[in-house]
Amino acid sequence: MHYHDCFVNGCDASLLLNSTNNVPAEKDAPPNLPLRGFDKIDVIKAKLEMACPGIVSCADILAMIARDSVFLTYGPYYAIETGRRDGSRSVATDIQGNLQPPTSNVTTLEATFKQKGLTAKDLVVLSGAHTIGHSLCSSFSSRLYNFTGHGGLDPALDPTYVPKLMCECKPNDNTTRVEMDPGSAFNFDLGYYKDVARRRGLFTSDDTLLHDPETKAYIERQVMASPDEFFKDFAESMVKMGRIQVLTHDQGEIRKKCAFVN
């Protein structure tokens, strides 16, 4: 959620706002429909408002929840920069050109990250977040059933992995969720890089990281490494991402409820 928020008009919690006046908000754009946890953020915000009203922004809550989710799944704990304020604009069409689909190639991904002040290294490091969590089958099923647009399988996928995915994800399945890092979806570790190196990354955007020398070298290094380098790099890249187009001081506001402007 932190990534989906920061890459669209900056880290301003616009992702959390509800649609208004028949104008779909960011959370109602197709790339964000699989996201979960909005209700949990509402509960956290309500408790913070009771304890210290008007102090903690929804944008800062997103940054801290991202960090704590990583830490609670055995990943690194890192210091969070705070002081962000919340934006008031949330429009679904702003997603276009900012959130790239899972079918994207490495050239497109690197260009988008560069626009946000991030590097190819940040791309491959932050992609490592796919070591935890689940994905809807619809986000990658074209690789199983319609890769060419006329049917067919993505030849980049490990053929021994395909039957398992087909068993879990039938054609036109839009509801089933599968682990992005099979067997380790609740452990923040190096499993993602091992999967990608074996051509078992779920998304085209995972596999494409093998097509750039810098990102490929990082993946190959992590396959045989201890998690120390990745943990350090991930913390640094997350802090960098959390600085994208932030609102501070008299910009923006601190919402009383994250789904509504004040």
Backbone as CSV, one residue per row, in Angstrom:
resi,resn,N_x,N_y,N_z,CA_x,CA_y,CA_z,C_x,C_y,C_z
1,MET,0.826,-1.202,0.000,0.000,0.000,0.000,0.865,1.260,0.000
2,HIS,1.982,1.220,0.710,2.876,2.382,0.759,3.396,2.697,-0.640
3,TYR,3.794,1.683,-1.364,4.261,1.865,-2.743,3.131,2.395,-3.622
4,HIS,1.945,1.790,-3.542,0.815,2.216,-4.369,0.420,3.662,-4.067
5,ASP,0.655,4.091,-2.841,0.363,5.480,-2.482,1.451,6.416,-3.003
6,CYS,2.702,6.119,-2.694,3.796,7.049,-2.996,4.003,7.283,-4.486
7,PHE,3.737,6.269,-5.311,4.005,6.415,-6.734,2.922,7.207,-7.462
8,VAL,1.852,7.560,-6.789,0.786,8.356,-7.413,0.672,9.685,-6.659
9,ASN,1.289,10.714,-7.193,1.255,12.061,-6.598,1.914,12.135,-5.225
10,GLY,2.811,11.216,-4.935,3.589,11.315,-3.707,2.980,10.602,-2.515
11,CYS,3.763,10.536,-1.439,3.361,9.827,-0.210,2.438,10.721,0.619
12,ASP,1.169,10.802,0.204,0.240,11.726,0.857,-1.044,11.046,1.317
13,ALA,-1.035,9.704,1.337,-2.195,8.916,1.776,-3.422,9.138,0.900
14,SER,-3.222,9.590,-0.331,-4.352,9.748,-1.247,-4.988,8.399,-1.572
15,LEU,-4.202,7.337,-1.455,-4.719,5.990,-1.686,-5.868,5.651,-0.740
16,LEU,-5.886,6.236,0.437,-6.854,5.871,1.465,-8.186,6.605,1.330
17,LEU,-8.252,7.653,0.512,-9.471,8.438,0.390,-10.560,7.695,-0.379
18,ASN,-11.793,7.863,0.051,-12.937,7.285,-0.631,-13.317,8.100,-1.859
19,SER,-13.979,7.451,-2.798,-14.512,8.153,-3.965,-15.592,9.140,-3.526
20,THR,-15.691,10.259,-4.247,-16.700,11.276,-3.927,-17.314,11.823,-5.195
21,ASN,-18.582,12.213,-5.115,-19.279,12.882,-6.220,-19.139,12.134,-7.546
22,ASN,-19.246,10.813,-7.450,-19.165,9.947,-8.635,-17.812,9.993,-9.340
23,VAL,-16.787,10.512,-8.657,-15.423,10.501,-9.193,-14.649,9.380,-8.495
24,PRO,-14.301,8.300,-9.216,-13.596,7.187,-8.578,-12.249,7.632,-8.012
25,ALA,-11.967,7.217,-6.791,-10.695,7.530,-6.144,-9.647,6.482,-6.511
26,GLU,-8.411,6.731,-6.084,-7.314,5.818,-6.397,-7.613,4.388,-5.949
27,LYS,-8.191,4.227,-4.769,-8.426,2.883,-4.244,-9.386,2.080,-5.118
28,ASP,-10.169,2.773,-5.958,-11.130,2.102,-6.830,-10.606,1.890,-8.245
29,ALA,-9.369,2.255,-8.499,-8.738,1.971,-9.790,-8.360,0.491,-9.829
30,PRO,-8.458,-0.167,-10.982,-8.197,-1.608,-11.064,-6.892,-2.085,-10.410
31,PRO,-5.756,-1.359,-10.566,-4.532,-1.868,-9.935,-4.588,-1.912,-8.411
32,ASN,-5.515,-1.138,-7.819,-5.589,-1.077,-6.353,-6.711,-1.922,-5.766
33,LEU,-7.562,-2.488,-6.598,-8.680,-3.282,-6.086,-8.242,-4.497,-5.265
34,PRO,-7.097,-5.124,-5.581,-6.686,-6.274,-4.758,-6.163,-5.899,-3.366
35,LEU,-5.895,-4.614,-3.126,-5.317,-4.213,-1.851,-6.302,-4.439,-0.714
36,ARG,-5.765,-4.851,0.426,-6.591,-5.084,1.609,-5.995,-4.348,2.801
37,GLY,-6.812,-4.165,3.846,-6.320,-3.584,5.074,-6.780,-2.167,5.341
38,PHE,-7.616,-1.611,4.472,-8.088,-0.245,4.684,-8.826,-0.124,6.016
39,ASP,-9.595,-1.147,6.363,-10.349,-1.108,7.626,-9.426,-1.133,8.829
40,LYS,-8.311,-1.841,8.714,-7.343,-1.895,9.822,-6.695,-0.525,10.031
41,ILE,-6.429,0.169,8.944,-5.846,1.508,9.052,-6.836,2.458,9.717
42,ASP,-8.117,2.317,9.400,-9.136,3.153,10.041,-9.145,2.955,11.553
43,VAL,-8.977,1.709,11.989,-8.954,1.408,13.432,-7.728,2.039,14.089
44,ILE,-6.575,1.895,13.439,-5.335,2.475,13.969,-5.457,3.988,14.072
45,LYS,-5.988,4.603,13.020,-6.123,6.058,13.016,-7.064,6.526,14.127
46,ALA,-8.154,5.813,14.333,-9.100,6.195,15.381,-8.443,6.156,16.760
47,LYS,-7.624,5.151,17.003,-6.944,5.051,18.292,-5.915,6.162,18.463
48,LEU,-5.223,6.503,17.383,-4.249,7.594,17.450,-4.945,8.932,17.694
49,GLU,-6.083,9.133,17.077,-6.808,10.390,17.268,-7.302,10.525,18.710
50,MET,-7.622,9.412,19.339,-8.034,9.448,20.736,-6.847,9.787,21.639
51,ALA,-5.673,9.238,21.307,-4.489,9.427,22.159,-3.808,10.765,21.914
52,CYS,-3.722,11.174,20.633,-3.013,12.421,20.310,-3.643,13.022,19.065
53,PRO,-4.776,13.673,19.211,-5.526,14.183,18.060,-4.739,15.174,17.212
54,GLY,-4.847,14.998,15.896,-4.245,15.945,14.969,-2.732,15.903,14.876
55,ILE,-2.110,14.811,15.321,-0.641,14.741,15.347,-0.074,13.821,14.274
56,VAL,-0.630,12.632,14.128,-0.062,11.620,13.224,-0.877,11.575,11.939
57,SER,-0.233,11.861,10.820,-0.926,11.867,9.536,-1.167,10.447,9.043
58,CYS,-2.117,10.317,8.145,-2.383,9.018,7.527,-1.207,8.594,6.650
59,ALA,-0.517,9.558,6.053,0.660,9.254,5.236,1.766,8.642,6.088
60,ASP,1.965,9.174,7.288,2.963,8.594,8.188,2.532,7.220,8.678
61,ILE,1.234,7.049,8.897,0.730,5.738,9.313,1.067,4.684,8.258
62,LEU,0.861,5.013,6.986,1.184,4.064,5.914,2.659,3.682,5.921
63,ALA,3.523,4.674,6.111,4.963,4.407,6.131,5.339,3.509,7.305
64,MET,4.749,3.759,8.465,5.084,2.969,9.649,4.493,1.569,9.589
65,ILE,3.292,1.445,9.026,2.701,0.119,8.873,3.540,-0.728,7.922
66,ALA,4.038,-0.129,6.844,4.891,-0.864,5.905,6.135,-1.375,6.618
67,ARG,6.775,-0.517,7.390,7.970,-0.920,8.130,7.655,-2.026,9.139
68,ASP,6.574,-1.856,9.892,6.247,-2.828,10.933,5.819,-4.161,10.339
69,SER,5.156,-4.137,9.177,4.780,-5.385,8.516,6.017,-6.177,8.116
70,VAL,7.028,-5.475,7.639,8.289,-6.121,7.293,8.953,-6.692,8.544
71,PHE,9.003,-5.902,9.588,9.672,-6.344,10.816,8.955,-7.546,11.440
72,LEU,7.630,-7.530,11.444,6.865,-8.612,12.051,6.898,-9.901,11.233
73,THR,7.392,-9.815,10.003,7.602,-11.026,9.210,9.101,-11.350,9.119
74,TYR,9.841,-10.911,10.149,11.261,-11.267,10.339,12.208,-10.529,9.400
75,GLY,11.773,-9.364,8.935,12.651,-8.532,8.136,13.307,-7.456,8.975
76,PRO,13.940,-6.469,8.341,14.675,-5.438,9.079,13.741,-4.417,9.735
77,TYR,14.209,-3.872,10.838,13.545,-2.732,11.471,14.386,-1.504,11.157
78,TYR,13.766,-0.442,10.698,14.516,0.755,10.318,13.769,2.005,10.762
79,ALA,14.517,3.076,10.933,13.928,4.337,11.386,13.067,4.941,10.292
80,ILE,11.901,5.443,10.671,10.963,6.064,9.739,11.030,7.583,9.873
81,GLU,11.184,8.263,8.756,11.081,9.718,8.754,9.601,10.087,8.810
82,THR,9.251,10.974,9.709,7.854,11.378,9.845,7.710,12.879,9.550
83,GLY,6.490,13.372,9.617,6.228,14.774,9.325,5.466,14.979,8.033
84,ARG,5.109,13.863,7.353,4.295,13.994,6.143,2.906,14.504,6.516
85,ARG,2.302,15.212,5.568,0.913,15.609,5.728,0.084,14.968,4.621
86,ASP,-1.208,14.961,4.809,-2.110,14.241,3.915,-2.619,15.136,2.795
87,GLY,-2.746,14.561,1.609,-3.280,15.292,0.472,-4.794,15.217,0.424
88,SER,-5.378,15.987,-0.484,-6.837,16.027,-0.600,-7.332,15.544,-1.958
89,ARG,-6.421,15.250,-2.870,-6.807,14.784,-4.208,-6.608,13.277,-4.315
90,SER,-7.626,12.578,-4.778,-7.512,11.152,-5.061,-8.410,10.831,-6.241
91,VAL,-7.799,10.627,-7.410,-8.533,10.399,-8.651,-7.966,9.150,-9.323
92,ALA,-8.824,8.231,-9.669,-8.391,6.937,-10.200,-7.523,7.077,-11.445
93,THR,-7.817,8.051,-12.288,-7.063,8.188,-13.533,-5.614,8.623,-13.303
94,ASP,-5.301,9.123,-12.109,-3.915,9.505,-11.807,-2.997,8.286,-11.740
95,ILE,-3.587,7.098,-11.669,-2.794,5.870,-11.643,-1.996,5.714,-12.939
96,GLN,-2.590,6.138,-14.041,-1.997,5.913,-15.363,-0.608,6.536,-15.464
97,GLY,0.339,5.709,-15.885,1.703,6.172,-16.051,2.515,6.202,-14.775
98,ASN,1.869,5.969,-13.640,2.568,5.981,-12.354,2.711,4.579,-11.750
99,LEU,1.632,3.822,-11.757,1.691,2.424,-11.325,1.748,1.546,-12.566
100,GLN,2.875,0.884,-12.767,3.016,0.036,-13.945,2.412,-1.348,-13.672
101,PRO,1.779,-1.941,-14.680,1.153,-3.252,-14.491,2.198,-4.355,-14.337
102,PRO,1.781,-5.520,-13.832,2.727,-6.634,-13.649,3.229,-7.228,-14.955
103,THR,2.724,-6.730,-16.077,3.201,-7.182,-17.389,4.333,-6.306,-17.918
104,SER,4.786,-5.336,-17.125,5.772,-4.363,-17.599,7.148,-4.978,-17.781
105,ASN,7.913,-4.416,-18.735,9.292,-4.858,-18.925,10.238,-3.973,-18.121
106,VAL,11.483,-4.373,-18.037,12.427,-3.698,-17.159,12.712,-2.264,-17.614
107,THR,12.673,-2.014,-18.907,12.922,-0.658,-19.412,11.844,0.303,-18.919
108,THR,10.594,-0.126,-18.997,9.479,0.701,-18.529,9.548,0.910,-17.023
109,LEU,9.850,-0.152,-16.302,9.924,-0.060,-14.841,11.037,0.888,-14.408
110,GLU,12.203,0.761,-15.023,13.324,1.626,-14.641,13.017,3.089,-14.977
111,ALA,12.339,3.326,-16.081,11.995,4.704,-16.449,11.022,5.296,-15.430
112,THR,10.051,4.510,-14.987,9.087,5.000,-13.995,9.775,5.278,-12.673
113,PHE,10.653,4.385,-12.256,11.374,4.593,-11.003,12.271,5.822,-11.094
114,LYS,12.891,6.024,-12.242,13.747,7.199,-12.422,12.939,8.478,-12.276
115,GLN,11.715,8.500,-12.793,10.848,9.671,-12.664,10.566,9.994,-11.202
116,LYS,10.607,8.982,-10.361,10.333,9.162,-8.932,11.614,9.395,-8.125
117,GLY,12.744,9.491,-8.806,14.011,9.713,-8.114,14.640,8.439,-7.599
118,LEU,14.216,7.305,-8.127,14.739,6.021,-7.683,15.543,5.367,-8.805
119,THR,16.409,4.445,-8.442,17.352,3.836,-9.377,16.966,2.406,-9.731
120,ALA,17.730,1.829,-10.648,17.540,0.411,-10.988,17.781,-0.466,-9.770
121,LYS,18.726,-0.070,-8.933,18.950,-0.837,-7.710,17.733,-0.762,-6.797
122,ASP,17.149,0.424,-6.663,15.938,0.546,-5.853,14.832,-0.351,-6.404
123,LEU,14.731,-0.437,-7.717,13.717,-1.286,-8.344,13.879,-2.739,-7.933
124,VAL,15.078,-3.267,-8.075,15.270,-4.690,-7.770,15.193,-4.949,-6.267
125,VAL,15.600,-3.979,-5.466,15.524,-4.128,-4.014,14.067,-4.093,-3.543
126,LEU,13.311,-3.101,-3.997,11.923,-2.974,-3.559,11.054,-4.095,-4.116
127,SER,11.431,-4.642,-5.267,10.714,-5.805,-5.784,10.840,-6.992,-4.832
128,GLY,11.881,-6.979,-4.027,12.068,-8.029,-3.033,10.957,-8.093,-2.007
129,ALA,10.114,-7.049,-1.933,8.957,-7.078,-1.036,7.980,-8.178,-1.437
130,HIS,8.093,-8.674,-2.669,7.231,-9.779,-3.102,7.555,-11.077,-2.380
131,THR,8.520,-11.042,-1.493,8.806,-12.223,-0.686,7.719,-12.482,0.348
132,ILE,6.867,-11.486,0.619,5.731,-11.690,1.522,4.435,-11.349,0.788
133,GLY,3.361,-11.976,1.217,2.057,-11.628,0.678,1.580,-12.527,-0.446
134,HIS,0.414,-12.173,-0.966,-0.274,-12.968,-1.972,-0.669,-12.106,-3.167
135,SER,-0.947,-12.759,-4.276,-1.407,-12.084,-5.486,-2.665,-12.759,-6.007
136,LEU,-3.546,-11.970,-6.611,-4.671,-12.536,-7.326,-4.179,-13.256,-8.576
137,CYS,-4.814,-14.372,-8.895,-4.454,-15.104,-10.110,-4.542,-14.213,-11.345
138,SER,-5.511,-13.314,-11.349,-5.724,-12.463,-12.523,-4.537,-11.560,-12.831
139,SER,-3.636,-11.382,-11.868,-2.481,-10.516,-12.089,-1.385,-11.185,-12.920
140,PHE,-1.474,-12.515,-13.071,-0.419,-13.203,-13.828,-0.952,-14.346,-14.689
141,SER,-2.253,-14.618,-14.669,-2.782,-15.796,-15.356,-2.589,-15.744,-16.869
142,SER,-2.402,-14.551,-17.428,-2.135,-14.480,-18.869,-0.846,-15.212,-19.219
143,ARG,0.070,-15.307,-18.279,1.319,-16.036,-18.521,1.063,-17.537,-18.629
144,LEU,-0.053,-17.983,-18.093,-0.387,-19.406,-18.109,-1.260,-19.785,-19.296
145,TYR,-2.165,-18.880,-19.681,-3.200,-19.267,-20.632,-3.277,-18.415,-21.896
146,ASN,-2.696,-17.224,-21.879,-2.894,-16.341,-23.028,-1.725,-15.382,-23.193
147,PHE,-0.513,-15.910,-23.151,0.660,-15.041,-23.152,0.824,-14.293,-24.467
148,THR,0.468,-14.930,-25.573,0.648,-14.293,-26.883,-0.564,-13.480,-27.300
149,GLY,-1.640,-13.544,-26.511,-2.879,-12.912,-26.923,-3.768,-13.850,-27.705
150,HIS,-3.214,-14.986,-28.061,-3.972,-16.010,-28.800,-3.812,-17.363,-28.109
151,GLY,-3.726,-17.314,-26.785,-3.470,-18.539,-26.038,-1.983,-18.758,-25.877
152,GLY,-1.612,-19.786,-25.138,-0.205,-20.123,-25.019,0.392,-19.744,-23.684
153,LEU,1.530,-20.338,-23.398,2.245,-20.225,-22.129,3.473,-19.342,-22.288
154,ASP,3.779,-18.569,-21.261,4.988,-17.755,-21.267,6.204,-18.681,-21.178
155,PRO,7.048,-18.727,-22.212,8.196,-19.630,-22.196,9.230,-19.273,-21.140
156,ALA,9.118,-18.063,-20.559,10.079,-17.668,-19.527,9.802,-18.355,-18.188
157,LEU,8.594,-18.894,-18.007,8.254,-19.571,-16.753,8.880,-20.958,-16.701
158,ASP,9.351,-21.333,-15.529,9.857,-22.684,-15.304,8.736,-23.684,-15.608
159,PRO,8.908,-24.564,-16.602,7.819,-25.475,-16.977,7.412,-26.443,-15.874
160,THR,8.314,-26.699,-14.919,7.949,-27.595,-13.812,7.095,-26.885,-12.765
161,TYR,7.055,-25.547,-12.822,6.269,-24.747,-11.879,4.859,-24.504,-12.405
162,VAL,4.714,-24.569,-13.728,3.444,-24.235,-14.363,2.282,-25.105,-13.887
163,PRO,2.427,-26.431,-13.796,1.280,-27.247,-13.358,0.733,-26.846,-11.996
164,LYS,1.606,-26.477,-11.070,1.152,-26.045,-9.748,0.313,-24.774,-9.853
165,LEU,0.800,-23.820,-10.650,0.052,-22.572,-10.822,-1.284,-22.815,-11.505
166,MET,-1.294,-23.697,-12.505,-2.537,-23.996,-13.205,-3.536,-24.699,-12.298
167,CYS,-3.038,-25.475,-11.358,-3.902,-26.149,-10.404,-4.583,-25.142,-9.484
168,GLU,-3.836,-24.107,-9.101,-4.374,-23.091,-8.200,-5.209,-22.051,-8.927
169,CYS,-4.819,-21.731,-10.159,-5.456,-20.652,-10.911,-6.051,-21.186,-12.211
170,LYS,-7.356,-21.329,-12.219,-8.050,-21.758,-13.431,-8.241,-20.547,-14.350
171,PRO,-8.522,-20.779,-15.644,-8.761,-19.648,-16.552,-9.888,-18.748,-16.051
172,ASN,-9.676,-17.443,-16.178,-10.671,-16.434,-15.799,-10.962,-16.395,-14.304
173,ASP,-10.040,-16.882,-13.495,-10.187,-16.830,-12.031,-9.762,-15.441,-11.556
174,ASN,-10.716,-14.695,-11.020,-10.440,-13.333,-10.575,-10.483,-13.171,-9.060
175,THR,-10.583,-14.274,-8.334,-10.756,-14.179,-6.877,-9.701,-14.925,-6.062
176,THR,-9.134,-15.987,-6.615,-8.167,-16.781,-5.857,-6.862,-16.020,-5.668
177,ARG,-6.299,-16.139,-4.467,-4.999,-15.540,-4.166,-3.978,-16.641,-3.932
178,VAL,-2.778,-16.442,-4.451,-1.698,-17.410,-4.261,-0.485,-16.706,-3.673
179,GLU,0.358,-17.465,-3.024,1.559,-16.903,-2.409,2.540,-16.437,-3.485
180,MET,3.081,-15.252,-3.317,4.065,-14.751,-4.274,5.417,-15.438,-4.082
181,ASP,5.697,-15.865,-2.870,6.928,-16.604,-2.557,6.480,-17.911,-1.908
182,PRO,6.182,-18.930,-2.715,5.530,-20.143,-2.207,6.258,-20.770,-1.021
183,GLY,5.483,-21.049,0.033,6.029,-21.673,1.229,6.686,-20.712,2.188
184,SER,6.774,-19.444,1.800,7.476,-18.465,2.634,6.790,-17.108,2.591
185,ALA,5.480,-17.108,2.408,4.751,-15.865,2.197,4.640,-15.000,3.445
186,PHE,4.991,-15.562,4.598,4.933,-14.797,5.847,6.321,-14.625,6.464
187,ASN,7.337,-14.810,5.636,8.725,-14.630,6.081,9.447,-13.704,5.122
188,PHE,9.919,-12.588,5.640,10.651,-11.631,4.827,12.078,-12.140,4.702
189,ASP,12.386,-12.755,3.569,13.679,-13.413,3.394,14.134,-13.275,1.946
190,LEU,15.078,-14.106,1.546,15.633,-14.036,0.195,14.914,-14.964,-0.778
191,GLY,13.802,-15.539,-0.335,13.091,-16.486,-1.179,12.672,-15.923,-2.520
192,TYR,12.294,-14.654,-2.550,11.864,-14.033,-3.812,12.967,-14.101,-4.853
193,TYR,14.176,-13.740,-4.467,15.278,-13.735,-5.422,15.613,-15.143,-5.890
194,LYS,15.506,-16.105,-5.016,15.738,-17.497,-5.413,14.673,-17.945,-6.407
195,ASP,13.430,-17.527,-6.179,12.348,-17.866,-7.109,12.593,-17.249,-8.483
196,VAL,12.929,-15.962,-8.504,13.133,-15.277,-9.785,14.297,-15.901,-10.547
197,ALA,15.374,-16.238,-9.838,16.536,-16.848,-10.483,16.185,-18.194,-11.113
198,ARG,15.198,-18.880,-10.526,14.746,-20.183,-11.049,13.605,-20.029,-12.042
199,ARG,13.312,-18.794,-12.439,12.223,-18.474,-13.361,10.860,-18.832,-12.763
200,ARG,10.748,-18.575,-11.471,9.491,-18.835,-10.774,8.890,-17.558,-10.187
201,GLY,9.310,-16.406,-10.667,8.647,-15.182,-10.275,7.257,-15.140,-10.902
202,LEU,6.259,-14.722,-10.141,4.882,-14.777,-10.652,4.647,-13.852,-11.829
203,PHE,5.218,-12.657,-11.767,4.863,-11.615,-12.728,5.924,-11.461,-13.814
204,THR,5.489,-10.983,-14.959,6.449,-10.597,-15.996,7.420,-9.559,-15.447
205,SER,6.918,-8.665,-14.585,7.763,-7.620,-13.996,8.822,-8.200,-13.064
206,ASP,8.626,-9.427,-12.581,9.663,-10.115,-11.814,10.706,-10.721,-12.754
207,ASP,10.219,-11.467,-13.721,11.120,-12.141,-14.664,11.981,-11.148,-15.436
208,THR,11.419,-9.984,-15.747,12.133,-9.011,-16.572,13.370,-8.454,-15.878
209,LEU,13.443,-8.595,-14.557,14.622,-8.120,-13.835,15.872,-8.920,-14.205
210,LEU,15.686,-10.076,-14.829,16.812,-10.877,-15.299,17.342,-10.374,-16.638
211,HIS,16.693,-9.386,-17.224,17.066,-8.900,-18.548,17.860,-7.609,-18.507
212,ASP,18.225,-7.173,-17.331,19.085,-6.000,-17.169,20.310,-6.444,-16.371
213,PRO,21.511,-6.124,-16.821,22.710,-6.629,-16.150,22.789,-6.262,-14.669
214,GLU,22.421,-5.029,-14.323,22.532,-4.598,-12.929,21.541,-5.325,-12.031
215,THR,20.286,-5.387,-12.463,19.280,-6.038,-11.624,19.496,-7.551,-11.590
216,LYS,19.934,-8.121,-12.690,20.224,-9.559,-12.722,21.364,-9.904,-11.767
217,ALA,22.407,-9.074,-11.766,23.551,-9.331,-10.886,23.127,-9.292,-9.420
218,TYR,22.222,-8.359,-9.087,21.756,-8.268,-7.696,20.989,-9.529,-7.312
219,ILE,20.124,-9.984,-8.201,19.360,-11.207,-7.928,20.296,-12.392,-7.725
220,GLU,21.234,-12.548,-8.610,22.144,-13.694,-8.531,22.993,-13.651,-7.271
221,ARG,23.336,-12.453,-6.828,24.131,-12.328,-5.605,23.317,-12.738,-4.373
222,GLN,22.032,-12.398,-4.358,21.213,-12.708,-3.191,20.885,-14.191,-3.074
223,VAL,20.951,-14.908,-4.180,20.626,-16.336,-4.148,21.533,-17.089,-3.189
224,MET,22.794,-16.674,-3.118,23.772,-17.383,-2.296,24.183,-16.584,-1.059
225,ALA,23.486,-15.485,-0.770,23.934,-14.565,0.279,23.200,-14.801,1.597
226,SER,23.729,-14.162,2.630,22.963,-13.991,3.854,22.042,-12.799,3.603
227,PRO,21.006,-12.618,4.415,20.071,-11.511,4.141,20.593,-10.128,4.514
228,ASP,21.789,-10.027,5.046,22.270,-8.754,5.581,22.272,-7.638,4.540
229,GLU,22.828,-7.908,3.350,22.897,-6.870,2.319,21.501,-6.454,1.891
230,PHE,20.631,-7.422,1.634,19.270,-7.115,1.206,18.527,-6.329,2.274
231,PHE,18.644,-6.713,3.525,17.943,-5.996,4.594,18.394,-4.543,4.658
232,LYS,19.692,-4.324,4.573,20.231,-2.958,4.609,19.737,-2.160,3.402
233,ASP,19.818,-2.767,2.223,19.401,-2.077,1.005,17.899,-1.795,1.022
234,PHE,17.126,-2.746,1.509,15.671,-2.563,1.527,15.291,-1.397,2.425
235,ALA,15.900,-1.320,3.583,15.615,-0.209,4.490,15.939,1.121,3.823
236,GLU,17.080,1.213,3.159,17.484,2.460,2.505,16.522,2.829,1.368
237,SER,16.127,1.839,0.574,15.232,2.120,-0.551,13.839,2.500,-0.078
238,MET,13.376,1.901,1.006,12.063,2.249,1.543,12.047,3.689,2.063
239,VAL,13.121,4.093,2.712,13.208,5.471,3.190,13.219,6.439,2.007
240,LYS,13.960,6.106,0.955,13.976,6.946,-0.245,12.586,7.048,-0.865
241,MET,11.908,5.912,-0.983,10.572,5.929,-1.561,9.620,6.774,-0.717
242,GLY,9.793,6.712,0.592,8.932,7.465,1.496,9.123,8.961,1.440
243,ARG,10.084,9.439,0.642,10.323,10.879,0.474,9.700,11.443,-0.800
244,ILE,9.068,10.594,-1.610,8.559,11.042,-2.906,7.448,12.085,-2.724
245,GLN,7.691,13.268,-3.211,6.696,14.356,-3.283,5.895,14.514,-1.983
246,VAL,6.582,14.499,-0.852,5.849,14.605,0.411,5.336,16.025,0.629
247,LEU,4.227,16.107,1.330,3.673,17.390,1.771,4.114,17.613,3.209
248,THR,4.577,18.826,3.526,5.034,19.122,4.890,4.551,20.508,5.313
249,HIS,4.674,20.771,6.606,4.368,22.083,7.194,2.947,22.539,6.831
250,ASP,2.793,23.653,6.090,1.458,24.170,5.817,0.841,23.558,4.559
251,GLN,1.526,22.604,3.953,0.950,21.891,2.819,0.073,20.756,3.350
252,GLY,-0.999,20.477,2.671,-1.832,19.358,3.068,-2.472,19.558,4.427
253,GLU,-2.882,18.454,5.032,-3.539,18.483,6.333,-3.255,17.179,7.062
254,ILE,-3.690,17.084,8.295,-3.665,15.819,9.026,-5.125,15.392,9.176
255,ARG,-5.500,14.398,8.419,-6.907,13.996,8.410,-7.339,13.414,9.755
256,LYS,-8.570,13.660,10.088,-9.148,13.048,11.300,-9.517,11.591,11.011
257,LYS,-9.968,11.338,9.783,-10.270,9.994,9.321,-9.591,9.812,7.981
258,CYS,-8.907,8.685,7.804,-8.062,8.540,6.619,-8.845,8.435,5.314
259,ALA,-10.116,8.058,5.382,-10.909,7.903,4.170,-11.575,9.195,3.710
260,PHE,-11.435,10.271,4.498,-12.136,11.522,4.190,-11.226,12.717,4.432
261,VAL,-11.346,13.734,3.594,-10.661,15.002,3.894,-11.403,15.662,5.041
262,ASN,-10.706,16.531,5.746,-11.335,17.207,6.905,-12.430,18.180,6.452
